[in-house]
Amino acid sequence: MHKDMNYGSDFKFKYIPATSIWSGDGIEVLADLYQHTLQIVNIVLYGEPHKSEFVLVDAGMPKSAHNIISIAEERFGSNSRPKALILTNGHFDHVGAIIDLIEHWGMPVYAHPLELPYLTGKKNYPEPDPVVNGGLIAKVSSIFPNEAINLGNNVEALPSDGSIPFMQGFRWIHTPGHTPGHISLFREEDRALIVGDAFGTVQQESLYKVLLQKKEISGPPRYFTTDWQAAWDSVKKLEALKPSVAITGHGLPMKGEELTRNLHKLATEFEQIALPNHGKFMN
């Protein structure tokens, strides 16, 4: 491992024993947007198949680098490499393989300025809240890594004008709540939305629902969401975009009328659908 980069001490070599029936499967959501599930989280690859250049959105679970590299080579070619890696947030399931991928590919990493302290070893995320209601994954979330990783000079702030390097037509949208610097990615032309964890299409706290990928609109993962008013405001912001398709960090893609109906329901009934009944992050 490069001397200027390191995972948190609670992160190193850690395999998280959680998965779903979709783990290892991919879905071509649009011609240039491909979702692949790694255990309980999705990565997104942006680019035309069989071209040698692409952009990776998020970096999956710990110990998943080999899988991500294989997925990219299968879709884009054996000599392919990403032009950039864009992070929606810095939680362990979105940066799990990031140092290994930087060492293999050498691509730049971009994140929101407010997320950089958690990616440069300066600030730890709050420890997860295992007492929130919702299911077994929430109850065992205390084993999830929360310490900052350190990417050194390999990560930089996204452009302040909202553009995303090497993702023409997309813009980033600040969607805090789950983390301070959480972002989602939106393309006006076809109203495609890469959500990150601003909302999900599976109840991430329930092991049963995650295992079967039971499709339902959900708020951000409760055990790691620290600002619920900001999270609700972010859902309202995304609902106002009227996306035609959404790729979420957890769960299956949602499109068309199904997405419109469910996202409106989440925005208007957030208290009933998303808010925990209790928990240490409740105001």
DODREN-72103 format. One record per residue (C-alpha): residue number from 1; x, y, z. Coordinates in Angstrom, 3 decimals, decimal comma. Each point is the difference from the previous one (the first is absolute). Layout:
BEGIN
<pt><seq>NUM</seq><c1>X</c1><c2>Y</c2><c3>Z</c3></pt>
...
REM end
This chain:
BEGIN
<pt><seq>1</seq><c1>0,000</c1><c2>0,000</c2><c3>0,000</c3></pt>
<pt><seq>2</seq><c1>1,257</c1><c2>3,471</c2><c3>-0,880</c3></pt>
<pt><seq>3</seq><c1>1,558</c1><c2>1,735</c2><c3>2,991</c3></pt>
<pt><seq>4</seq><c1>-2,071</c1><c2>3,155</c2><c3>-0,544</c3></pt>
<pt><seq>5</seq><c1>-3,324</c1><c2>-1,863</c2><c3>0,124</c3></pt>
<pt><seq>6</seq><c1>-1,622</c1><c2>-2,142</c2><c3>2,636</c3></pt>
<pt><seq>7</seq><c1>-3,321</c1><c2>-1,338</c2><c3>1,157</c3></pt>
<pt><seq>8</seq><c1>-1,190</c1><c2>0,664</c2><c3>3,541</c3></pt>
<pt><seq>9</seq><c1>1,238</c1><c2>-2,377</c2><c3>2,683</c3></pt>
<pt><seq>10</seq><c1>-3,515</c1><c2>-1,477</c2><c3>0,317</c3></pt>
<pt><seq>11</seq><c1>-0,094</c1><c2>-0,558</c2><c3>-3,770</c3></pt>
<pt><seq>12</seq><c1>3,142</c1><c2>-1,888</c2><c3>-0,943</c3></pt>
<pt><seq>13</seq><c1>-0,516</c1><c2>-3,409</c2><c3>-1,553</c3></pt>
<pt><seq>14</seq><c1>-3,581</c1><c2>-0,039</c2><c3>1,223</c3></pt>
<pt><seq>15</seq><c1>-2,570</c1><c2>-2,089</c2><c3>-1,835</c3></pt>
<pt><seq>16</seq><c1>-3,587</c1><c2>0,939</c2><c3>0,836</c3></pt>
<pt><seq>17</seq><c1>-2,186</c1><c2>-3,160</c2><c3>0,212</c3></pt>
<pt><seq>18</seq><c1>-3,080</c1><c2>1,355</c2><c3>-1,760</c3></pt>
<pt><seq>19</seq><c1>-1,241</c1><c2>-0,632</c2><c3>-3,515</c3></pt>
<pt><seq>20</seq><c1>-3,036</c1><c2>-0,194</c2><c3>-2,301</c3></pt>
<pt><seq>21</seq><c1>-1,247</c1><c2>-2,296</c2><c3>-2,735</c3></pt>
<pt><seq>22</seq><c1>1,028</c1><c2>2,641</c2><c3>-2,565</c3></pt>
<pt><seq>23</seq><c1>3,623</c1><c2>0,046</c2><c3>1,137</c3></pt>
<pt><seq>24</seq><c1>2,220</c1><c2>-0,587</c2><c3>-3,026</c3></pt>
<pt><seq>25</seq><c1>-2,689</c1><c2>1,042</c2><c3>-2,483</c3></pt>
<pt><seq>26</seq><c1>-0,120</c1><c2>3,070</c2><c3>-2,200</c3></pt>
<pt><seq>27</seq><c1>-2,768</c1><c2>1,942</c2><c3>-1,714</c3></pt>
<pt><seq>28</seq><c1>0,395</c1><c2>2,244</c2><c3>-3,034</c3></pt>
<pt><seq>29</seq><c1>-2,380</c1><c2>2,715</c2><c3>1,116</c3></pt>
<pt><seq>30</seq><c1>0,749</c1><c2>2,211</c2><c3>-3,013</c3></pt>
<pt><seq>31</seq><c1>2,431</c1><c2>-0,498</c2><c3>-2,881</c3></pt>
<pt><seq>32</seq><c1>2,709</c1><c2>1,900</c2><c3>1,883</c3></pt>
<pt><seq>33</seq><c1>-1,013</c1><c2>-0,737</c2><c3>3,602</c3></pt>
<pt><seq>34</seq><c1>0,682</c1><c2>-3,412</c2><c3>1,485</c3></pt>
<pt><seq>35</seq><c1>-0,786</c1><c2>-0,989</c2><c3>3,585</c3></pt>
<pt><seq>36</seq><c1>1,812</c1><c2>-2,881</c2><c3>1,662</c3></pt>
<pt><seq>37</seq><c1>-0,796</c1><c2>-1,343</c2><c3>3,465</c3></pt>
<pt><seq>38</seq><c1>2,816</c1><c2>-0,928</c2><c3>2,379</c3></pt>
<pt><seq>39</seq><c1>-1,510</c1><c2>-1,739</c2><c3>3,034</c3></pt>
<pt><seq>40</seq><c1>-2,402</c1><c2>2,703</c2><c3>1,267</c3></pt>
<pt><seq>41</seq><c1>1,094</c1><c2>3,074</c2><c3>-1,970</c3></pt>
<pt><seq>42</seq><c1>0,015</c1><c2>1,147</c2><c3>-3,619</c3></pt>
<pt><seq>43</seq><c1>2,760</c1><c2>1,535</c2><c3>-2,059</c3></pt>
<pt><seq>44</seq><c1>-0,722</c1><c2>1,824</c2><c3>-3,261</c3></pt>
<pt><seq>45</seq><c1>2,103</c1><c2>-0,013</c2><c3>-3,154</c3></pt>
<pt><seq>46</seq><c1>-0,556</c1><c2>2,851</c2><c3>-2,433</c3></pt>
<pt><seq>47</seq><c1>1,149</c1><c2>-0,363</c2><c3>-3,600</c3></pt>
<pt><seq>48</seq><c1>-0,722</c1><c2>-1,796</c2><c3>-3,249</c3></pt>
<pt><seq>49</seq><c1>0,736</c1><c2>-3,732</c2><c3>0,046</c3></pt>
<pt><seq>50</seq><c1>3,214</c1><c2>-1,202</c2><c3>-1,640</c3></pt>
<pt><seq>51</seq><c1>1,522</c1><c2>3,459</c2><c3>0,104</c3></pt>
<pt><seq>52</seq><c1>3,216</c1><c2>0,190</c2><c3>2,011</c3></pt>
<pt><seq>53</seq><c1>-1,011</c1><c2>2,966</c2><c3>2,145</c3></pt>
<pt><seq>54</seq><c1>-2,710</c1><c2>0,298</c2><c3>2,632</c3></pt>
<pt><seq>55</seq><c1>-0,830</c1><c2>1,590</c2><c3>3,350</c3></pt>
<pt><seq>56</seq><c1>-0,602</c1><c2>-2,000</c2><c3>3,168</c3></pt>
<pt><seq>57</seq><c1>-2,504</c1><c2>1,254</c2><c3>2,554</c3></pt>
<pt><seq>58</seq><c1>0,799</c1><c2>-1,321</c2><c3>3,495</c3></pt>
<pt><seq>59</seq><c1>2,439</c1><c2>-2,729</c2><c3>0,949</c3></pt>
<pt><seq>60</seq><c1>-2,004</c1><c2>-2,772</c2><c3>1,584</c3></pt>
<pt><seq>61</seq><c1>0,555</c1><c2>-2,183</c2><c3>3,028</c3></pt>
<pt><seq>62</seq><c1>3,268</c1><c2>-0,892</c2><c3>1,710</c3></pt>
<pt><seq>63</seq><c1>1,998</c1><c2>-2,666</c2><c3>-1,860</c3></pt>
<pt><seq>64</seq><c1>-1,968</c1><c2>0,505</c2><c3>-3,242</c3></pt>
<pt><seq>65</seq><c1>2,763</c1><c2>1,530</c2><c3>-2,168</c3></pt>
<pt><seq>66</seq><c1>0,618</c1><c2>-3,158</c2><c3>-2,038</c3></pt>
<pt><seq>67</seq><c1>-3,702</c1><c2>-0,267</c2><c3>-0,824</c3></pt>
<pt><seq>68</seq><c1>-0,257</c1><c2>3,654</c2><c3>-1,012</c3></pt>
<pt><seq>69</seq><c1>3,026</c1><c2>-0,262</c2><c3>-2,283</c3></pt>
<pt><seq>70</seq><c1>-1,409</c1><c2>-3,153</c2><c3>-1,624</c3></pt>
<pt><seq>71</seq><c1>-3,406</c1><c2>1,639</c2><c3>-0,511</c3></pt>
<pt><seq>72</seq><c1>1,605</c1><c2>3,032</c2><c3>-1,646</c3></pt>
<pt><seq>73</seq><c1>2,211</c1><c2>-2,099</c2><c3>-2,267</c3></pt>
<pt><seq>74</seq><c1>-2,940</c1><c2>-2,130</c2><c3>-1,101</c3></pt>
<pt><seq>75</seq><c1>-2,093</c1><c2>3,041</c2><c3>-0,882</c3></pt>
<pt><seq>76</seq><c1>2,648</c1><c2>2,359</c2><c3>-1,382</c3></pt>
<pt><seq>77</seq><c1>2,916</c1><c2>-2,201</c2><c3>-1,047</c3></pt>
<pt><seq>78</seq><c1>3,112</c1><c2>-1,511</c2><c3>1,553</c3></pt>
<pt><seq>79</seq><c1>2,023</c1><c2>3,206</c2><c3>-0,297</c3></pt>
<pt><seq>80</seq><c1>-2,737</c1><c2>2,268</c2><c3>1,277</c3></pt>
<pt><seq>81</seq><c1>0,501</c1><c2>2,403</c2><c3>2,857</c3></pt>
<pt><seq>82</seq><c1>-2,290</c1><c2>2,614</c2><c3>1,557</c3></pt>
<pt><seq>83</seq><c1>0,551</c1><c2>3,669</c2><c3>-0,732</c3></pt>
<pt><seq>84</seq><c1>-1,167</c1><c2>0,714</c2><c3>3,543</c3></pt>
<pt><seq>85</seq><c1>-1,696</c1><c2>-1,429</c2><c3>3,051</c3></pt>
<pt><seq>86</seq><c1>-2,898</c1><c2>2,067</c2><c3>1,356</c3></pt>
<pt><seq>87</seq><c1>-1,102</c1><c2>-0,559</c2><c3>3,600</c3></pt>
<pt><seq>88</seq><c1>-3,576</c1><c2>0,625</c2><c3>1,084</c3></pt>
<pt><seq>89</seq><c1>1,196</c1><c2>-0,344</c2><c3>3,607</c3></pt>
<pt><seq>90</seq><c1>2,882</c1><c2>-1,423</c2><c3>1,977</c3></pt>
<pt><seq>91</seq><c1>-1,652</c1><c2>-2,724</c2><c3>2,071</c3></pt>
<pt><seq>92</seq><c1>1,754</c1><c2>-3,367</c2><c3>0,085</c3></pt>
<pt><seq>93</seq><c1>-2,320</c1><c2>-1,635</c2><c3>-2,551</c3></pt>
<pt><seq>94</seq><c1>0,741</c1><c2>2,727</c2><c3>-2,565</c3></pt>
<pt><seq>95</seq><c1>3,775</c1><c2>0,135</c2><c3>0,473</c3></pt>
<pt><seq>96</seq><c1>0,683</c1><c2>-3,619</c2><c3>0,886</c3></pt>
<pt><seq>97</seq><c1>2,414</c1><c2>-0,702</c2><c3>-2,860</c3></pt>
<pt><seq>98</seq><c1>1,105</c1><c2>3,536</c2><c3>-0,777</c3></pt>
<pt><seq>99</seq><c1>3,676</c1><c2>-0,166</c2><c3>0,990</c3></pt>
<pt><seq>100</seq><c1>0,483</c1><c2>-3,265</c2><c3>-1,883</c3></pt>
<pt><seq>101</seq><c1>-1,673</c1><c2>1,541</c2><c3>-3,063</c3></pt>
<pt><seq>102</seq><c1>2,121</c1><c2>3,153</c2><c3>0,160</c3></pt>
<pt><seq>103</seq><c1>3,129</c1><c2>-2,135</c2><c3>0,195</c3></pt>
<pt><seq>104</seq><c1>-1,148</c1><c2>-2,115</c2><c3>-2,963</c3></pt>
<pt><seq>105</seq><c1>-1,409</c1><c2>2,723</c2><c3>-2,266</c3></pt>
<pt><seq>106</seq><c1>1,520</c1><c2>3,251</c2><c3>1,235</c3></pt>
<pt><seq>107</seq><c1>-3,144</c1><c2>2,014</c2><c3>-0,703</c3></pt>
<pt><seq>108</seq><c1>-0,964</c1><c2>3,237</c2><c3>1,799</c3></pt>
<pt><seq>109</seq><c1>-2,757</c1><c2>-0,076</c2><c3>2,621</c3></pt>
<pt><seq>110</seq><c1>-2,573</c1><c2>2,763</c2><c3>0,433</c3></pt>
<pt><seq>111</seq><c1>-2,371</c1><c2>0,706</c2><c3>2,891</c3></pt>
<pt><seq>112</seq><c1>-1,910</c1><c2>2,888</c2><c3>1,531</c3></pt>
<pt><seq>113</seq><c1>2,192</c1><c2>2,386</c2><c3>2,055</c3></pt>
<pt><seq>114</seq><c1>-1,950</c1><c2>-0,840</c2><c3>3,173</c3></pt>
<pt><seq>115</seq><c1>0,826</c1><c2>-3,687</c2><c3>-0,447</c3></pt>
<pt><seq>116</seq><c1>3,751</c1><c2>0,530</c2><c3>-0,349</c3></pt>
<pt><seq>117</seq><c1>0,816</c1><c2>-0,070</c2><c3>3,753</c3></pt>
<pt><seq>118</seq><c1>-1,340</c1><c2>-3,561</c2><c3>0,140</c3></pt>
<pt><seq>119</seq><c1>2,130</c1><c2>-0,968</c2><c3>-3,004</c3></pt>
<pt><seq>120</seq><c1>3,267</c1><c2>1,572</c2><c3>1,112</c3></pt>
<pt><seq>121</seq><c1>0,284</c1><c2>-1,413</c2><c3>3,517</c3></pt>
<pt><seq>122</seq><c1>-1,103</c1><c2>3,174</c2><c3>1,768</c3></pt>
<pt><seq>123</seq><c1>-3,420</c1><c2>-0,909</c2><c3>1,340</c3></pt>
<pt><seq>124</seq><c1>-1,849</c1><c2>-3,210</c2><c3>0,830</c3></pt>
<pt><seq>125</seq><c1>-3,650</c1><c2>-0,538</c2><c3>-0,752</c3></pt>
<pt><seq>126</seq><c1>-2,181</c1><c2>-0,399</c2><c3>3,078</c3></pt>
<pt><seq>127</seq><c1>-0,272</c1><c2>-3,616</c2><c3>1,090</c3></pt>
<pt><seq>128</seq><c1>-3,076</c1><c2>-1,724</c2><c3>-1,458</c3></pt>
<pt><seq>129</seq><c1>-3,186</c1><c2>-0,187</c2><c3>2,043</c3></pt>
<pt><seq>130</seq><c1>-0,995</c1><c2>-3,646</c2><c3>0,633</c3></pt>
<pt><seq>131</seq><c1>-3,122</c1><c2>0,884</c2><c3>1,997</c3></pt>
<pt><seq>132</seq><c1>-1,983</c1><c2>1,500</c2><c3>-2,891</c3></pt>
<pt><seq>133</seq><c1>-2,969</c1><c2>-2,117</c2><c3>-0,981</c3></pt>
<pt><seq>134</seq><c1>-0,125</c1><c2>-1,846</c2><c3>-3,288</c3></pt>
<pt><seq>135</seq><c1>1,665</c1><c2>-3,389</c2><c3>0,190</c3></pt>
<pt><seq>136</seq><c1>3,066</c1><c2>-2,140</c2><c3>0,590</c3></pt>
<pt><seq>137</seq><c1>2,445</c1><c2>2,009</c2><c3>-2,158</c3></pt>
<pt><seq>138</seq><c1>-0,713</c1><c2>3,039</c2><c3>2,144</c3></pt>
<pt><seq>139</seq><c1>0,551</c1><c2>-2,062</c2><c3>3,131</c3></pt>
<pt><seq>140</seq><c1>3,427</c1><c2>-1,242</c2><c3>-1,128</c3></pt>
<pt><seq>141</seq><c1>1,095</c1><c2>3,331</c2><c3>-1,503</c3></pt>
<pt><seq>142</seq><c1>2,368</c1><c2>0,568</c2><c3>2,918</c3></pt>
<pt><seq>143</seq><c1>2,490</c1><c2>-2,237</c2><c3>-1,849</c3></pt>
<pt><seq>144</seq><c1>0,016</c1><c2>2,309</c2><c3>-3,023</c3></pt>
<pt><seq>145</seq><c1>3,141</c1><c2>2,138</c2><c3>-0,433</c3></pt>
<pt><seq>146</seq><c1>-0,415</c1><c2>3,708</c2><c3>0,685</c3></pt>
<pt><seq>147</seq><c1>3,582</c1><c2>1,266</c2><c3>0,242</c3></pt>
<pt><seq>148</seq><c1>1,287</c1><c2>2,366</c2><c3>-2,678</c3></pt>
<pt><seq>149</seq><c1>2,074</c1><c2>-1,394</c2><c3>-2,814</c3></pt>
<pt><seq>150</seq><c1>2,932</c1><c2>2,022</c2><c3>-1,320</c3></pt>
<pt><seq>151</seq><c1>0,345</c1><c2>0,408</c2><c3>-3,745</c3></pt>
<pt><seq>152</seq><c1>2,561</c1><c2>2,786</c2><c3>0,336</c3></pt>
<pt><seq>153</seq><c1>0,357</c1><c2>2,042</c2><c3>-3,179</c3></pt>
<pt><seq>154</seq><c1>-1,901</c1><c2>-2,571</c2><c3>-2,037</c3></pt>
<pt><seq>155</seq><c1>-3,375</c1><c2>1,583</c2><c3>0,771</c3></pt>
<pt><seq>156</seq><c1>-1,140</c1><c2>3,524</c2><c3>-0,860</c3></pt>
<pt><seq>157</seq><c1>-3,126</c1><c2>2,107</c2><c3>0,159</c3></pt>
<pt><seq>158</seq><c1>-2,547</c1><c2>-0,110</c2><c3>-2,781</c3></pt>
<pt><seq>159</seq><c1>-0,223</c1><c2>3,178</c2><c3>-2,114</c3></pt>
<pt><seq>160</seq><c1>-2,067</c1><c2>2,664</c2><c3>1,737</c3></pt>
<pt><seq>161</seq><c1>-2,061</c1><c2>0,635</c2><c3>-3,154</c3></pt>
<pt><seq>162</seq><c1>-1,758</c1><c2>-3,360</c2><c3>0,381</c3></pt>
<pt><seq>163</seq><c1>1,710</c1><c2>-1,685</c2><c3>-2,931</c3></pt>
<pt><seq>164</seq><c1>1,441</c1><c2>-3,491</c2><c3>0,339</c3></pt>
<pt><seq>165</seq><c1>3,377</c1><c2>-0,767</c2><c3>-1,584</c3></pt>
<pt><seq>166</seq><c1>-0,308</c1><c2>-2,340</c2><c3>-3,001</c3></pt>
<pt><seq>167</seq><c1>-3,792</c1><c2>-0,338</c2><c3>0,398</c3></pt>
<pt><seq>168</seq><c1>-1,269</c1><c2>2,442</c2><c3>-2,603</c3></pt>
<pt><seq>169</seq><c1>-3,641</c1><c2>0,924</c2><c3>0,482</c3></pt>
<pt><seq>170</seq><c1>-0,074</c1><c2>-1,039</c2><c3>3,662</c3></pt>
<pt><seq>171</seq><c1>0,121</c1><c2>2,392</c2><c3>2,927</c3></pt>
<pt><seq>172</seq><c1>0,456</c1><c2>-0,732</c2><c3>3,664</c3></pt>
<pt><seq>173</seq><c1>-2,621</c1><c2>1,025</c2><c3>2,530</c3></pt>
<pt><seq>174</seq><c1>0,769</c1><c2>0,431</c2><c3>3,675</c3></pt>
<pt><seq>175</seq><c1>-2,347</c1><c2>-2,364</c2><c3>1,841</c3></pt>
<pt><seq>176</seq><c1>1,163</c1><c2>0,015</c2><c3>3,655</c3></pt>
<pt><seq>177</seq><c1>-1,581</c1><c2>-1,788</c2><c3>2,916</c3></pt>
<pt><seq>178</seq><c1>1,450</c1><c2>-3,463</c2><c3>-0,299</c3></pt>
<pt><seq>179</seq><c1>3,424</c1><c2>1,646</c2><c3>0,061</c3></pt>
<pt><seq>180</seq><c1>0,936</c1><c2>3,707</c2><c3>-0,040</c3></pt>
<pt><seq>181</seq><c1>1,479</c1><c2>-0,107</c2><c3>-3,497</c3></pt>
<pt><seq>182</seq><c1>-2,303</c1><c2>-2,547</c2><c3>-1,612</c3></pt>
<pt><seq>183</seq><c1>-0,715</c1><c2>0,603</c2><c3>-3,699</c3></pt>
<pt><seq>184</seq><c1>-2,282</c1><c2>-1,367</c2><c3>-2,675</c3></pt>
<pt><seq>185</seq><c1>0,627</c1><c2>0,220</c2><c3>-3,762</c3></pt>
<pt><seq>186</seq><c1>-2,634</c1><c2>1,180</c2><c3>-2,506</c3></pt>
<pt><seq>187</seq><c1>-0,163</c1><c2>0,276</c2><c3>-3,783</c3></pt>
<pt><seq>188</seq><c1>-2,590</c1><c2>2,449</c2><c3>-1,251</c3></pt>
<pt><seq>189</seq><c1>-0,169</c1><c2>-1,410</c2><c3>-3,545</c3></pt>
<pt><seq>190</seq><c1>-1,647</c1><c2>-3,274</c2><c3>0,992</c3></pt>
<pt><seq>191</seq><c1>-0,587</c1><c2>0,742</c2><c3>3,722</c3></pt>
<pt><seq>192</seq><c1>2,233</c1><c2>-2,869</c2><c3>1,082</c3></pt>
<pt><seq>193</seq><c1>0,834</c1><c2>0,094</c2><c3>3,718</c3></pt>
<pt><seq>194</seq><c1>2,814</c1><c2>-1,740</c2><c3>1,872</c3></pt>
<pt><seq>195</seq><c1>-1,255</c1><c2>0,306</c2><c3>3,544</c3></pt>
<pt><seq>196</seq><c1>2,723</c1><c2>-1,326</c2><c3>2,269</c3></pt>
<pt><seq>197</seq><c1>-1,585</c1><c2>-0,447</c2><c3>3,438</c3></pt>
<pt><seq>198</seq><c1>-2,335</c1><c2>3,002</c2><c3>-0,020</c3></pt>
<pt><seq>199</seq><c1>-2,785</c1><c2>-2,571</c2><c3>-0,348</c3></pt>
<pt><seq>200</seq><c1>-0,164</c1><c2>-3,681</c2><c3>-0,769</c3></pt>
<pt><seq>201</seq><c1>-2,216</c1><c2>-2,576</c2><c3>-1,646</c3></pt>
<pt><seq>202</seq><c1>0,420</c1><c2>-2,575</c2><c3>2,752</c3></pt>
<pt><seq>203</seq><c1>-0,378</c1><c2>0,302</c2><c3>3,754</c3></pt>
<pt><seq>204</seq><c1>3,698</c1><c2>-0,173</c2><c3>0,774</c3></pt>
<pt><seq>205</seq><c1>-0,443</c1><c2>-0,687</c2><c3>3,713</c3></pt>
<pt><seq>206</seq><c1>-1,778</c1><c2>-3,329</c2><c3>-0,569</c3></pt>
<pt><seq>207</seq><c1>2,219</c1><c2>-3,014</c2><c3>-0,744</c3></pt>
<pt><seq>208</seq><c1>-2,964</c1><c2>-1,893</c2><c3>-1,458</c3></pt>
<pt><seq>209</seq><c1>-0,934</c1><c2>2,797</c2><c3>-2,391</c3></pt>
<pt><seq>210</seq><c1>3,629</c1><c2>0,644</c2><c3>-0,970</c3></pt>
<pt><seq>211</seq><c1>0,617</c1><c2>-3,705</c2><c3>-0,603</c3></pt>
<pt><seq>212</seq><c1>-3,011</c1><c2>-0,267</c2><c3>-2,327</c3></pt>
<pt><seq>213</seq><c1>0,362</c1><c2>3,577</c2><c3>-1,312</c3></pt>
<pt><seq>214</seq><c1>-3,657</c1><c2>0,615</c2><c3>0,734</c3></pt>
<pt><seq>215</seq><c1>-0,740</c1><c2>3,097</c2><c3>-2,040</c3></pt>
<pt><seq>216</seq><c1>-1,518</c1><c2>2,918</c2><c3>1,898</c3></pt>
<pt><seq>217</seq><c1>0,757</c1><c2>3,681</c2><c3>0,346</c3></pt>
<pt><seq>218</seq><c1>2,013</c1><c2>0,785</c2><c3>3,097</c3></pt>
<pt><seq>219</seq><c1>1,889</c1><c2>2,832</c2><c3>1,594</c3></pt>
<pt><seq>220</seq><c1>3,770</c1><c2>-0,056</c2><c3>0,517</c3></pt>
<pt><seq>221</seq><c1>1,420</c1><c2>-2,789</c2><c3>2,197</c3></pt>
<pt><seq>222</seq><c1>-1,175</c1><c2>0,886</c2><c3>3,503</c3></pt>
<pt><seq>223</seq><c1>2,991</c1><c2>-1,265</c2><c3>1,945</c3></pt>
<pt><seq>224</seq><c1>2,392</c1><c2>2,435</c2><c3>-1,734</c3></pt>
<pt><seq>225</seq><c1>-2,253</c1><c2>3,025</c2><c3>-0,680</c3></pt>
<pt><seq>226</seq><c1>0,799</c1><c2>2,848</c2><c3>2,368</c3></pt>
<pt><seq>227</seq><c1>-2,131</c1><c2>2,952</c2><c3>-1,155</c3></pt>
<pt><seq>228</seq><c1>-3,567</c1><c2>-1,021</c2><c3>-0,723</c3></pt>
<pt><seq>229</seq><c1>-1,356</c1><c2>3,435</c2><c3>-0,905</c3></pt>
<pt><seq>230</seq><c1>2,757</c1><c2>0,423</c2><c3>-2,585</c3></pt>
<pt><seq>231</seq><c1>-0,698</c1><c2>-3,514</c2><c3>-1,280</c3></pt>
<pt><seq>232</seq><c1>-3,669</c1><c2>0,841</c2><c3>-0,492</c3></pt>
<pt><seq>233</seq><c1>0,861</c1><c2>3,272</c2><c3>-1,735</c3></pt>
<pt><seq>234</seq><c1>2,316</c1><c2>-1,933</c2><c3>-2,322</c3></pt>
<pt><seq>235</seq><c1>-2,779</c1><c2>-2,424</c2><c3>-0,947</c3></pt>
<pt><seq>236</seq><c1>-2,273</c1><c2>2,948</c2><c3>-0,781</c3></pt>
<pt><seq>237</seq><c1>2,755</c1><c2>1,528</c2><c3>-2,130</c3></pt>
<pt><seq>238</seq><c1>0,405</c1><c2>-3,204</c2><c3>-2,015</c3></pt>
<pt><seq>239</seq><c1>-3,765</c1><c2>-0,530</c2><c3>-0,358</c3></pt>
<pt><seq>240</seq><c1>-0,288</c1><c2>3,516</c2><c3>-1,465</c3></pt>
<pt><seq>241</seq><c1>2,350</c1><c2>-1,047</c2><c3>-2,826</c3></pt>
<pt><seq>242</seq><c1>-2,628</c1><c2>-2,504</c2><c3>-1,210</c3></pt>
<pt><seq>243</seq><c1>2,576</c1><c2>-2,671</c2><c3>-0,859</c3></pt>
<pt><seq>244</seq><c1>-0,937</c1><c2>-2,610</c2><c3>-2,582</c3></pt>
<pt><seq>245</seq><c1>2,335</c1><c2>-2,661</c2><c3>1,393</c3></pt>
<pt><seq>246</seq><c1>1,875</c1><c2>-0,320</c2><c3>3,287</c3></pt>
<pt><seq>247</seq><c1>3,002</c1><c2>-2,148</c2><c3>0,860</c3></pt>
<pt><seq>248</seq><c1>0,294</c1><c2>-0,189</c2><c3>3,761</c3></pt>
<pt><seq>249</seq><c1>2,900</c1><c2>-1,057</c2><c3>2,186</c3></pt>
<pt><seq>250</seq><c1>-2,146</c1><c2>-2,792</c2><c3>1,419</c3></pt>
<pt><seq>251</seq><c1>-2,736</c1><c2>-1,847</c2><c3>-1,864</c3></pt>
<pt><seq>252</seq><c1>-1,157</c1><c2>-0,455</c2><c3>-3,567</c3></pt>
<pt><seq>253</seq><c1>-0,403</c1><c2>2,812</c2><c3>-2,556</c3></pt>
<pt><seq>254</seq><c1>-3,379</c1><c2>1,688</c2><c3>-0,159</c3></pt>
<pt><seq>255</seq><c1>-1,496</c1><c2>1,613</c2><c3>-3,110</c3></pt>
<pt><seq>256</seq><c1>-2,965</c1><c2>1,837</c2><c3>-1,452</c3></pt>
<pt><seq>257</seq><c1>-3,316</c1><c2>0,143</c2><c3>1,788</c3></pt>
<pt><seq>258</seq><c1>1,199</c1><c2>-2,357</c2><c3>2,714</c3></pt>
<pt><seq>259</seq><c1>2,798</c1><c2>2,424</c2><c3>0,869</c3></pt>
<pt><seq>260</seq><c1>-2,173</c1><c2>3,112</c2><c3>-0,273</c3></pt>
<pt><seq>261</seq><c1>-2,679</c1><c2>-1,439</c2><c3>2,267</c3></pt>
<pt><seq>262</seq><c1>2,333</c1><c2>-1,430</c2><c3>2,616</c3></pt>
<pt><seq>263</seq><c1>2,365</c1><c2>2,975</c2><c3>0,173</c3></pt>
<pt><seq>264</seq><c1>-2,957</c1><c2>2,360</c2><c3>0,446</c3></pt>
<pt><seq>265</seq><c1>-1,275</c1><c2>-2,256</c2><c3>2,769</c3></pt>
<pt><seq>266</seq><c1>3,391</c1><c2>0,073</c2><c3>1,730</c3></pt>
<pt><seq>267</seq><c1>0,253</c1><c2>3,793</c2><c3>-0,292</c3></pt>
<pt><seq>268</seq><c1>-3,455</c1><c2>0,558</c2><c3>1,457</c3></pt>
<pt><seq>269</seq><c1>-0,055</c1><c2>-2,844</c2><c3>2,549</c3></pt>
<pt><seq>270</seq><c1>3,650</c1><c2>0,045</c2><c3>1,046</c3></pt>
<pt><seq>271</seq><c1>-0,835</c1><c2>0,005</c2><c3>3,701</c3></pt>
<pt><seq>272</seq><c1>-2,011</c1><c2>-3,210</c2><c3>-0,291</c3></pt>
<pt><seq>273</seq><c1>2,263</c1><c2>-1,815</c2><c3>-2,511</c3></pt>
<pt><seq>274</seq><c1>3,529</c1><c2>1,058</c2><c3>0,851</c3></pt>
<pt><seq>275</seq><c1>0,319</c1><c2>1,456</c2><c3>3,491</c3></pt>
<pt><seq>276</seq><c1>0,969</c1><c2>-2,413</c2><c3>2,785</c3></pt>
<pt><seq>277</seq><c1>-2,294</c1><c2>-0,181</c2><c3>3,002</c3></pt>
<pt><seq>278</seq><c1>3,025</c1><c2>0,619</c2><c3>2,195</c3></pt>
<pt><seq>279</seq><c1>3,761</c1><c2>0,243</c2><c3>-0,262</c3></pt>
<pt><seq>280</seq><c1>3,005</c1><c2>2,056</c2><c3>1,003</c3></pt>
<pt><seq>281</seq><c1>-0,112</c1><c2>2,128</c2><c3>-3,176</c3></pt>
<pt><seq>282</seq><c1>-3,614</c1><c2>1,084</c2><c3>0,507</c3></pt>
<pt><seq>283</seq><c1>-0,432</c1><c2>3,658</c2><c3>0,897</c3></pt>
REM end
